[in-house]
Amino acid sequence: MEKVTIIVTGRDKFSTTSRCLHAIFAHTPQPFDLFVVIGGAPKSCQEEWIARFGNAAHFIFRDEFLNQNESRNIGLGEAKSRLAVLIDNDVNVRPGWLEGLLQCEKDAGAVMVVPLILETGDKIHTAGNDLYISQKNGRAFGHKHLRFCYKPFYENTNLKRQPADYGELHCQLVQVEPVMRIDAFDNNLREAGEVDCGLCLTKSGYAVWFEPASVVYYDKDAAIRPEDISFFAWRWDMGAILEGYKYFEKKWGIDITESGLFRDFLVKQNSALGIVARALPTNFGLACDRWLRYLYECLTLPHRQLNWWITKYMRRRFGYHRWHTQDQL
C-alpha cells in the first residue's frame, strides 16, 4: 500500500490515548509514519506514552491546550507523504480500516475520505454527513445531519460508498497538499471545524467521500480521569465555542448553532464533569461528584421543582443564557 502519515490529536481527554495507539499498531499494515500531537498533557501522561510507544511514534507536545485543528495543522506540517490520516485520540480502529480509505481515495480521487464511525462498537454514529441549510428573514441557518445515526451495526451493512458534504473530525483520510494549501483546518474553531472544512473543500472544487468498507469507533462514553479534567473543561467551554460560532457565521454567512439548540448539547457535555472535580481535579473530586449526582437523582425524583432550579443554575453557570434561542432568531 501507499505509505501514509497517521496524525493522532487530542479531542477532550488524555486517558484514551494509549488505547487508540494500541489499536492503530494492532490493525494497521506497514508502512506508515505516526505522529501524536497533544497540548497540555501532564508530564506523567507524556512519560507513559513515550515509554510504551516512543520507539514507533513521534510525539509532539505543547505546553498549552490545543484544539483539534491546531493539532492537525502541526501534524500535517510534519507529513512527508502524499496522504495523511487525521484521527482523534478517543477513536479505535478496526481491521481493514486503512485499506478501505485508501481504495476509495484511489477510485474516487477524493481529497477527503471518511469511514463508517461507530459509537462504542455496536451503534452507528455517522455514515457520512450532510449540511442542511434553511433561511429565515434573509439569514441562513445550518444544521448538521449524521446519516444513519444510532442505527445498529452488525457484521455487514448495505451502506454504499457515496459523496458527503463534510466528514466528522473523528477520522479522515486527506490529501496533504490541497488541504494545507486552502487552509482547510481553521485554528480559530474549537467546534464546528468539520463543517468549516467541508465548506472549504467544496468552495475549492474538492470532494468528500464516505467509505463503508472502513470502520472505526470512538469511545463516546469513556470515563473522565483526573488527568482529563482541565482539558475536558477547556474543550467544552461554552463561551469559547460561542465565539467560534460567531466567527464561523462571519466567515460563511451561516448560523451553525442548530437554530440555537446546540447549547443544550453543550450543557449535557459540560454536565459530565461535576463542580467538585472542576475545583479539585483528583479521583476524590470525581468521587464526590458521583455521590452528588446520586444524591441529586434521589432528591429530584420526588421534587420536580428542585430539579428545575438546579438545571437552571447549571445552565447559567455554563453560559447557556448567552446563546440565542429559536424565538430570538
N, C-alpha and C positions, 0 to 999 in steps of 0.2 A: 504494500500500500504506500501511497504518497506520505511522506513524513509530515507531521503536523506539530504545532505547538499547542499545548494544553495550558490554559491560564486559569488557575483557581483563585477566586476572590471571596472575601468575607461578605456575607449578607447581613445577618443581625446577631450571630453568635460566633464564638470561637471554638466551643467544645465539640462541634460537629466536624471539625476539620480532619482529624485523624481517620475517621470512618470514611469520609469522602475520598481521601488519598488512597486508603487501602483498597477501596472498590476500583479506583482507576487503575492501579497497578495489577489488580487481580483480573480485570476484564478488558484490558486494552492491549492490543498487539503492538509490538515494537515495529518501526522506530517512532519515537516521539520525544519532544522536549517538554518538560513540565516546570512551570513557574507558579509559585504560590505568592500572591501579593496581598498582604494584610496590614492594616494600620491599627495601632493602638493595642495590640495584643500584649498581655502580661509576659514578662520575661520567662516565667515558668512554662507557659504555652510554647513560646519560641524554642526554648531548650528541648522540650519534649518532641516537638516536630522535627527539629534538626537531628536529634538522636535517632529517631525512628526512620526518617525519610531523607536525611541530608545527603546520602550517597547517590540518590536518584532524582532529587528535586532541587530546583534553585529557589531559594526563599528571598523575597524582597520585603523587608519590614519598614514601616514608617512609624514614627512616634505618635502621630495624630491619627484619629479615626479617618477612614476613607470610605466614601460611598462606592457603590459598585462600579459606576462609570469611571471614577478616578482610578480605581484599582485596575480596571480593564485597560485603560489607556497606558498606564505604566507597563503592564504586561505586554501589550501589543508593541510598545516601543522596543521591547527586547526580542521580539519574534524574528527569526531568520527564515522561516518557512513561508510559503505562499498562503497556507491555510492555518487557521487557529481555532481552537475550541475554547469558548468562554463559559465557565461553569462556576456556579456558586458553591460555597463550601458546605452547604447542607443538602447537596444533591448526591445520590448514589447511583452509579451507572450499572447497567446490566450487560451480560454477554452480547456481543454483536452491535452494541450501541454506536461505535465509531464507524464501523463498516457501512452501516445504513446511511449515515450522514454523508460520508464521502461518495457513496454511489449516487445519491440524489444530487449532490453538487456537480458531479461529473455529467450526469444525464441532463439536468435542467440548466446548468450554467448559473446556478443561483449564487448571489453574493452572500446570502444567509440561508442556512437550513436549520430548522428546529425539530427536535424529536417529539415523540409522544411522552408527555410528562405526567407521571402518576403522583398521587399523594399517599405516602406511607405504604406503597406497594400494591394495593388492590383496588384503587379508585382513581379514575381519570381526573387530573387537574385541568389539563387542556390538551387538545389535539389541534393545535394551530389557533390563531386569534383573528378576530375581525374588529374593526373600529367602526362603530355605528355613530353617525353624526346627524343631529337634528337641529333645526334653527327655531328660535323664538325671539320675536321683535328684532330681527336682524342679527342676533347673537348666536354663534354656533356652540353646541354642547356635544362633547364626545363621550361615548360610553364604551368601555372595554367589554368585549364578548369572548368568553373562553369556550371554545367548541367542545361539546360532549362533557362538560364539567360535571363531576360526581357520578358519571356512569361507571358501572363495574367493569373491571378489566380481568380477563382470564388469560388463557394461553395465547389466543389469537383474536383478531378482530377483522371486520370488513372495512376498516378505515382505509382511505385511498390517499396516495401522495397528491398534494394539491397546493396551490399558492395560498399565502396568508397575508394579511395586512401588516402584521408585526409578529415578533416572537418573544415569548416570555424570557426574562433575563436569566432564568434558572440554568438554561443550557442552550448554546448557539454555536454552530459552526459558521465561520465567516471567512471571506477572502480578505486578507490583511490590508493590502494596498488600497482598495477602494474605500473601506470603512474608515481608514485613517485619513485618507485624502479629503473626505467630505465631513470629517468630524462627527461621525455617526453617534458617538457616545459623549453626550454633553455633561461636563463635570458639574454644572450648576444644578443638576436634578438629583435629589435624593430618592425620589419616587416618580413614577410615570416615565422613566428613561426608556422603557421598552417601546412605548408609543412614539416618543420623540424619535427614536432610532428608526422605526418603521416609516415615519413620515419623511425623514431624511433620505432613506433609501429610495422610497417611491418618487420623491422630488427629483432625485438624480437618475431615475430610469432603471433602478436595480430591483431585483425581485427577491422576495422572501418565500421559501417553500417549507411545507410541513412534510416530514418523512415518518410514517408509522412503523417502518421496519426498525427504527432506532427507538429504544425505550429506556428511560431513566425515571427515577422517582426522587422526590425531595421529602425530607423528614419534617413534614409540617408540624408535627406535634412533639418535636424534640424538646426535652426539658431544658429550662434555663438553669445554667450552673452559675456559681459565684463569679467565675471569670467572665461571664457573658453580660452581667447586669448593666454595667456602664455603657457598653456598646449597644445593647438592645434598646436602652432608654434613648440614646443618641439617635439611633437609626429611625425610630418611630416618633420622634419629636414632632408634634402636630404643627407647631409654629414654623419650624424649618421646612416642613413639607408644604405648608400653605404658601410660603414664599416661593418655593419651587414651582408650584402650580400657577401662581401669578406670572412668573417668568415664562412658563410654558404658554399661557394664554397670550402674552405679549408677543411671543415668538411665532405662534401659529394662528392666532385669532380663534382659538378653540378653548372653551372651558372644559377641563378634563376632570372636574370634581364629581362626576357622575350625578350632575344636577344637584350638587350639594350633599349627596348621600354618602360620599366616600368617608366623611368624617365619622360616621357610625362604625365603619370598618376599623378606622384608626383608634377609636375608643376601645373597641374589642381587643385590638392588638396590644394597646398600652395596658389594658386591664390584666393581661397575662403576667405582668410584673407588678407586685404589690408595693404599697407605700413604705413598708418597713425595709424591704430589700433594697429599695432605691436609696434610702438613707443609710442602711447598713448592709453593704454588698457582701454578705457572707452566707454560709449554709444556715446559720442561726436566723438571719434575716429572712431567708426563703422559707424556713420552717415556721417562723412567726406568721408570715403571710398565708401559709397554708391553713393554719389554725384560725386566723382571722376570716379567711374565706369560708371555712366550715361554719364558724360562728355566724357569719353574715347569712349564709344559706338557712341556718336554723331559725334565725330571727325573722328573716324576711318572708319565709313561707307563710306564717300566720299574720304578718303585718305588712300588707302591700304598701301602705303609706310610708313606712320606714324605708322600704325598698326604693320608692320613688325619690325620696330625699337623698339617699346615698348615691343613687345613679346620677342625680342632678349634680351633686357635689363632685363626683369623679369626672363627669363631662367637663365641668367648668375648670377643674384642676388641669386637665389635659389640653385645654384650649378649644373645646368644642364650640363655644359661643362665637369664636372668631370666624367660623366658616358660615357662609350664607346658606339659607335654606331654600327649598323649592319655591316657597311663597315669595321669596325676595328676588328671584331670578327675573 
